[in-house]
Amino acid sequence: MVTVGLVGAGAMGSALGAGWAAGGHRVRTCLAGRSPRTRRLVTDTSVEVVDDLDAVVGGADLVVSVVPPSQARAAGAAIAAAAGRTRTRPVVADLNAVAPSTVHEVSDTVARVGCALVDGAISGDRHAVAIRRGCTSPARTSPPSSQRATRGSTSYVSTVRSGPPRR
C-alpha cells in the first residue's frame, strides 16, 4: 500500500484521491481554507482528512500536487517546507498544467530538501475518473518506453519524468 499525500483536493484531486483510496491506498489531504464544496467532495470519499500540510507530507510515500497553474509554485514551496519540517523525503508528483520553466522552479525547490520531482499532466475530467475506476494505483506504469504513461484512476499522467529537469 502506498500512502499518497494529496495537495489540491478540489474537483479533480478529490476524484483521483477517491480512486486511489478505492484501490487500497491510504490517501491523506488537508482541507484548511477550502470551500464547503471541496469539503463535501472529499468527505464523500475514503480520503483521510488531516489537520495540516505537515501531516499530509510527513506520512506520505508520494505527494501529488493538483492545483491551478497559478498556485503551482506556492504548492511546491509549501510541500518542500513541510518535508523539511517533518524530515521526510517523499517523491513529489506535480500534475499541474504549467510551463516547463515552472516545473524547473518547483523541481529546484523540492530538490533543496532532498525530494525528487515527477512532472506529469492529467488528461480527462473528474467525471471520467469517478465513473470508470479501471486503474486505481497512483504508480502503475505502461510497458517501458522513452515516455512512460502512469494511470491514476482513468485520468492519465501523460508524461512522467523524474530526476533533474532537462534545461
Buried (B, 14 or more C-beta within 10 A) or exposed (E): EBBBBBBBBBBBBBBBBBBBBBBEBBBBBBBEEBEEEBBEBBEEBBBBBBEEBBBBBBBBBBBBBBBEEEBBBEBBBBBBBBBBEBEBBBBBBBBBEBEEEBBBBBBBBBBEBEBBBBBBBBEBEBEBBBEEBEBBBBBEEEEEEEEBBBBBBBBBBBEBBBEEBEE
